[in-house]
Amino acid sequence: MKVFVVIAVFNRIEHTLECLRLLDKQDHKDFSTIVVDDGSTDGTAEQISKLYPQVIQVKGTGNWWWAKSMNKGFECALENGADVVITLNNDVIFNETLLSDLLDLHQQHPQKIVGCLNTTMDGRIFFAGIKKVSWWKAKEYKYYKAFSAPNYSLSGVHPTVCLNGRGTLIPAEALRQTQGFDAEHFPQYASDYDFILRAAKCGFESLISWDIRIQSVIEETGSGRSFICQPWRDFLRSFTNPHASTSARMLWYYYKRHAGVEMLSGLPLQFMRTVLAFYRKRNILEEAT
């Protein structure tokens, strides 16, 4: 089986090198790594060439953003005969069995997309899967809310409506049938969720394992996130930024594609929930300082 790990990066060389170091320590050795560098200016390409010459590098224009960068990595993997592709962010920490654990899960469920439990660096649950989505009221029924207290007893494999790009194994055929991420409508955010939803329509359902864990440095995520401490002005401006997680354009296409007529109530509620979440978490952060 040909296994490819695809990572899209822009600067943050220290995260990229740590991610590659952890990949180098994997107990499963038979895989190739593709790093898509979308115009980094911090010496990323040179450092990778020097320290990890076996890594395949794809160089972007600086305007690919995450979805197109990942698609270019997928294209490279498929051209080289990939059977499965594992997506990673460079700002994640994982143990030496991550790849073998995901591949074991894939062997048990070869027609499914499989992912892993995401936690923060201090162990809080960040993403544990989504049981279902009620589009008309813009509500995701998650197994555990983001930032739930650490729970090291979680175990088992569970169906999930969506998965993100942090430690997700995708069968090559799912990429072929869906043509990868939709970089036009979701250049930076929601392309992973949109992909999983489209893949399900093609017969590729998704599972999440709570026994496979990955830690994320969520403090360095992009603009618009309700859990990032920022001024109100910057948060509200993020609605007009096509590359922000709160982009109005992105949310419009997301709800139009997946919610249908339910977007008439769901989309306004989504914006209201986003502003309320920012207000609540901003107050919590202010009270803690």
N, C-alpha and C positions, 0 to 999 in steps of 0.2 A: 504494500500500500504506500503510495506517495503522499507524504504529509508536508504541507507548507504552512508556516506561521507568517501572517501578514501584519505589519505594524506601520501605521502612518505617523510621521513625526514632523514637527516644525520647531527647531531650536530645542532647548531643554536637553542638551547633550548629556548632562549627568543622569537624567532619568533613562535616556536611551541606552547608555552604556551599562547601567545597572540591570535593565531589562535583558539585555543581551548576555550579561554575565549569568543571570539566573537561567536563561535558556541553555547556556553552555553547560550548566550543571544538571540538566535533566537526565533522569535515568533512562528515558527513551531517547536514543541517539539518532535514529534513522528519520531525520526530517531536515527540511531546508527553511531558512529564514529569509523573508523579503522585507526590507525596510524601504518604504516610500518616503523620500525626503522632499517635502514641498517647499524648497527654497530656503532652507536653514542658512543662517549667517554666522553660526557659532562654531564652525569647524566640524559639524556632524559627519559629513561625508569623509573627510580626511581621517578623523578618529576611528570611524568604523573600518575604513580600508586598512588602517594600521593595526588595529587590535583584533578585528574580526574579518579577515580577508575572505572567509568563506561565505559571508552574508551577501546576498544579492541586493544591490541597491538600484532603485528606480528613482530618477530625479525629476521632480515636478517643476512647474514654472513659477511657483510662489503664489499661484491663484487657483490651485486645485481644491483647497480646503479638504475636509476629512473624507467626505463621501467619494469624491472623484479620486482622491489618493488611494483609498481602499480599493476602488474599482480597478485602478491601474495595477495594484498588487494582485488582485484576483486574476486579471488578464494574464499577468506574468506567470502566475501559478498554473493556470489552466493550459497555457501554451507549453508549459514544461511537464504536462501530464498529471497534474494533481488529482488525487482521489478525494481528499478532504482538505479544507482550509480552516485554520484556527486563527481567529482574530484576537489581537491584543492591543491595548493602549500601552504607551511606554511608561506611564506613571503608575504601574501596578507592581505589587510584590507577591510572589508565589513560591511554593516549595518545589522540590525536585521531582515530584510525581505528577505535576499538573498535566503534562501532555499524555503520559501513560494512563492517567485516570480518565481523561476525556476520551482517549482512544478505546479504552475498555468499555466505556459507556456507549460509544459509537458502535462497537461490535455487538452489543446487546440490542441496540436500536438503530440499525443502519440507515433507515429511511427518515430519521428525525434529526432536527437541529438540536444540539445539546449545549447547555451552558452551566455556569457554576455560581455559587453564592458569592456575592460581593459584600465586603465589609469595609469600614473605614480603617485607618491605621490603628485606632484604639479599640477595634473589635466590634463597634456598633454595626448593626445590620444596615446595609445601604440598598441592596437589591436582592430580594429572595424570590422573585417571580410574581406574576399577576394571574390570579384565578380567572377573572373575567373583566370585561369592560362594559359599562353601561354608557353608551354614547350619548343618549339624550340628556343625561345629567352630568356628563363629563367626569365620570368617576371610574377610577381603576380600583378593583377589589384586590388588593395586594395580600399576600400571605402575611407579610410583616411590613409595617410602615417604615419609611426611610428614617434612619437614625434611631431605630429601636435599640434597646439595651442589648449588650452582647449575650448570645445564647449558644453555648458550645455543645449543647445536646441535640441541636438540629441534625436531622439525618433523613435519608431517603431521596427518591427521585420523584419529581412532581411535574404535572403538565403546566405550561405557562403560555399565556397569550402572546407575550413579547419577551425578547432578550436584548441585552445591549451588546456592545462590541468588546467587552472585557472578558476574555476567556470563553469564546463561543466557537464551537466546532460546526462547520457547515459542509455537508456533502457537496461535491463538485457539481452534481447534477442539479441541485437546488440553485446554484449560481447560474448555471446555463439556462434553466427554465425561466428564471426571474430576471435575467440579465443584470444581476447584482443590485447595487444601491441606486436609488434615484437621485443623482447628484444635481439635477436641474432644479427640482422642487425642494430638496432637503440637503443643501450643500454641507451643512455642519452638524445639525441636530435633527433627530427623529428619523434619519435615514435607516438606522438599525431597526427601530420599531416597525417602520413602514415595510422594510424588507421582510421581517418575520411574518407580518400579517399577509403580505402578498405570497410568501412562500407557502403559508398554510392553505391558501386557495389553490395552490398547485399540488397539494397533497403532502407537504413537508411540515408536519406538526413539530412543536418544540417542547423540550423537557429541560428542567433545571435540577441539578444535583446539589443538595445541601451538604454533602460529604466532601465536595470539591470546593475549596475556598480560595479567593483571591482578594488581596487588600488593595484599595485604591486611594490615591492622594487626591481626594475630592476638592480640597481647598484651592487647587489650581485650575479648576474648570473654567469655562468661558462665561461671557457676560450674560446677564439676565437671570441666572440661577437664583431662586428665592432664598437659598441657604447661604449665599455669599454676602458678606458685609459690604455694603456699597451705598452711596447716596441715592435718595429717591430719584433725583434727576437722571442718574445713569441707568437706574432700573427702568424707568419709563421710556428712555430713549431706546432701550433694547428692543422694544416692540417694533421699531422701524428698521432694525438691523437684520438683514436677511441671514446673517450668520450667528444670531443669538438664539438661545433656547426658547425665548419668548417671541420670536419673530411672528408678527401677525400674518405675513405672507405664508410662512411655513405652516402655521397652525390652520390657516384656511385650506390649503391643499390637503393636509393630513385628515381633517374632518370631512372634507368633500369626498375624498377617496374612500374612507373607511366607515364613516357614520351615515352617509346618505342623507335622507331627509331629517334624521335626528340631529344634524348639525345646527338646525335652526334654533334649538335650545342649548345644545351641547357647547357650541363655540362661544357664545356669550358667557356661559357659566365657566368655561375654561379660563377665560380672561379674569373673571371675578375671583376664581379660586387662586390664580397665580398671584394677583395683587394681595389678596388676604394672606396667603402663605408668606409673602415677602414681609408684610406688615408684622405678622406674628413673630417670625424668626428674627427680624430686625430688632424688635423690642427685647426679645430674649437675649440677643447678643449684646445690646446696649446695657441691659441690667447686669450682665455677667462681667462687664468691664468697670 
